[in-house]
């Protein structure tokens, strides 16, 4: 009986000890927090779109996000960038009746099979660096042709091969099997240009529309030596997945090359070793990184015009942009930034109707958590995806900044070290002088 009681007491003591030793979520490293509530519906898998107020404070990698339920336990989640994606069906054409008008144009008949719906034509021509106008006609029987549309083909690539290539032209949805394509020469083209291939697409989009903010135009500079216009923009947010920057241009027709560069900060701190051998922190201007090289244009066609004013940013997270527009011998364009579009970023997690959570963020040293949820999150989303609402973004009252690493002893006592060295030099000088005097006295 005594042994049984002893074993029971030991088990209770061990359970209490293990419970006390169990790891608990430490909120102190996180500078900010917010309340999260699952919508009241029947779904069990939730999506919370993160507002810019959270993304501005969180680490750019979002490695510092932690979702905590009412019991104080960490709730697994996955991060999802909500993009608007293209759904494409491709059809390849057979090319016949190739006709050349030397120095002016090339024409070819493209025949498809199956009368499938098409709303984009891809036309590939030879050579690089050009701007060519294309006329598109269609026919149901290959004999009677009617006007469809016209557009422009671009190749603006540098020596490295990077740049802007446009070989697709949108058309009204057609089921005709026969298309006649005429490509007119650029001013610098050779006497003969070839159409190498033609393909058609049925293209549609699905997903979430991008959101937009109005950027701040910090300054506009006309660089006379390079004959360029430089626009300096502040997008106001640092960690958004930027999709494109849209410009407003007053001029009717134009075609200019342009380059977009970006950076996250205007000033950066670097560590350099000084002449005394010690490392020093120095501030310098943050260098620009190339985001896009291509074209900015609005060109006339038979019905209206074709334009390209939305410059892609490829999901980069820069806050500041520099747009360089090459004017060559033309007057500078009357151009201003209209809006910057970004893809929303969300986290997805399990949550019952009306369940409350807290989101912690703002820990630069945080590491990306790994959850089993990442393996099957897409399957759960297909079954049903409910909403969650974020509110009351605020500073974390329990926040404790991580202490800075202690300096090495030679950094802490630099002044004393210099005083000791000077004293030692003084003693050595005194002893040397004494030796010299004694040597003279002996001689």
WOFEN-V593244 format. One record per backbone hydrogen bond with DSSP energy under -0.5 kcal/mol. CO is the residue of the C=O (numbers start at 0). NH is the residue of the N-H. If there is no record, write none. Layout:
CO NH
CO NH
This chain:
0 4
1 5
2 6
3 7
4 8
5 9
6 10
7 11
8 12
9 13
10 14
11 15
12 16
13 17
14 18
15 19
16 20
17 21
24 26
26 29
27 399
30 395
31 360
32 393
33 358
34 390
35 356
36 388
37 353
38 40
38 353
43 350
44 385
45 348
46 48
46 387
47 346
50 53
50 54
51 55
53 56
53 57
58 61
61 64
65 67
65 359
66 74
67 357
68 71
71 24
72 68
73 75
77 347
79 81
79 345
80 82
82 84
82 207
84 205
85 87
86 203
88 201
90 199
93 110
95 108
98 106
99 101
100 103
100 104
103 184
104 100
105 182
106 98
107 109
107 180
108 95
108 110
109 111
109 178
110 93
117 173
118 170
119 200
120 122
120 168
121 123
121 198
122 124
123 195
123 196
129 154
131 152
132 183
133 150
134 181
135 147
135 148
136 179
137 145
138 177
142 144
145 137
148 135
150 133
152 131
153 165
154 129
155 163
157 160
161 157
162 164
163 155
165 153
166 122
168 120
173 117
176 111
177 138
178 109
178 180
179 136
180 107
181 134
181 183
182 105
185 188
190 102
193 125
193 195
196 123
197 92
198 121
199 90
200 118
200 119
200 202
201 88
203 86
205 84
210 341
212 214
212 339
214 216
215 217
215 233
218 231
220 222
220 229
221 223
222 226
222 227
226 326
226 327
227 222
228 230
228 324
229 220
229 231
230 232
230 322
231 217
231 218
232 234
232 320
233 215
239 241
240 342
241 314
242 312
242 313
243 340
244 310
245 337
245 338
247 335
253 297
255 295
256 325
257 293
258 323
259 290
259 291
260 321
261 288
262 318
262 319
265 285
267 269
267 283
269 271
269 281
271 273
271 279
273 276
277 273
279 271
279 281
281 269
283 267
288 261
291 259
293 257
295 255
296 307
297 253
298 305
301 303
303 300
305 298
307 296
308 246
308 310
309 311
310 244
312 315
315 241
318 234
319 262
320 232
321 260
321 323
322 230
322 324
323 258
323 325
324 228
324 326
326 329
332 334
333 249
335 247
338 245
339 212
340 242
340 243
341 210
342 240
343 81
344 49
345 79
346 47
347 77
348 45
351 354
354 37
355 69
356 35
357 67
357 359
358 33
359 65
360 31
361 30
362 365
370 373
371 374
371 375
372 375
372 376
375 379
376 380
377 381
378 382
379 383
385 46
386 38
388 36
390 34
393 32
394 396
395 398
407 410
407 411
408 412
410 413
412 416
413 417
414 418
415 419
416 420
417 421
418 422
419 423
420 424
421 425
422 426
423 427
424 428
425 429
426 430
427 431
428 432
429 433
430 434
431 435
432 436
433 437
434 438
435 439
436 440
437 441
438 442
